[in-house]
Amino acid sequence: KQTEMSYQGEVVYSHPSKEENIAFRLFGDGIREIIFTEGLEEKEILDFMDAITKDCSREGDDDVVTLLWEKDFKNIRYIVVEEGKEGERAVKDMTRFPKIS
């Protein structure tokens, strides 16, 4: 949801202020799902936290999707909804490794 994060149907994060709400920021940048896979390392978690909490409000700063993509995670996947021409929407897996089935 726009202002909450859920895990298996249970809300695990919510914040009343949109300015300080990480879920609102991720949602606004098109991120709809984050997947942590087996083998997740502490460095990846710290890099992930750094990317999603960085202040991107200054002109020219990258959005969260770009910051995550630049980290080239091995054990974190994320699904992004992008709007194209005439409101057309596309869902993309923005990771650099094949999907796990």
N, C-alpha and C positions, 0 to 999 in steps of 0.2 A: 504494500500500500504506500501511498504517498508520504505518510508521516510515521510509519511503523515498519519494523522488520519482524518477520515471523520465521519460525522453524517448526516444521511439521504441524502447521496450523496454530501454533501458540505464539503470541506476541512476545518477543524477547528484547525489543527495544522500542521505546517511544519517548518523544520529547515534545513538550507543548509549544516551544518557540521554533518557528520555521527557520529563523536565522541561525540557530545552533543545532538544528536537527540533521544528523548525518543521513538518515533515511530520505529526508526531503531533498537533500543535495544529490544523492545517488539517483533517486527517481527523476529529478529534473534533468540529469545528464543522460537519462535513458536506460540506466541499469535496472533490470527487473529481477535478476537472479544471480546469486554468488554461490559457487560450489567449491568447497575445500576438499581436496582429494587426499587419499592415504599418502603418507610421506611428507606432509606439510612440516616445514622446518621453522624454527623460531625467527630466522632472518626474513623469511617470506611474510610471516605475520607482522613483524615490525615494519617492513617495507609497505605492506598493505595498509596498515594503520597510518603510516606517514602519508601515503597517497590520498586516502579518503578524508584526512583531516587538514590537508594543506589548504591555505586560504587562496582561492583562485579568483578572488573578486577584482583584482587589479587587471587593467586592460592588457591584453596580450598573454595572460597566463593560460595554461592549458586546462581543459576540463578534466574531470575525474577519470573518464574513459581513457583519455590519452596518457594520463599519469600511470594508470594501471598497466596499459599496454606497454609502456616504456620499461616497466619493471621486468617484463618477460618471465612471469611466474611459471613454475613447473607444476605446482600443486594447487593453484587457484584458477578457476574458470569463472567467467561472468558472461551473462547474456544481456545484450543491449537491444533496445528498440530504437530505430532511427526513422525519422520522418523524411520522406523524399518529396518529390514534386506533387503538388495538388493534395497534400495531406496523406499520401501513400505511406504505409508503415512497413518496415522490414525488421525482422528479428534476426540478430547475428550473434553467433558465438565468437567472441572477440579473443579467443585464446590462440596460441600458436601451436598447439598440439592436438592430435585427433580426439574426437569425442570418445568417451568411455561408454560402451554399450553393455 
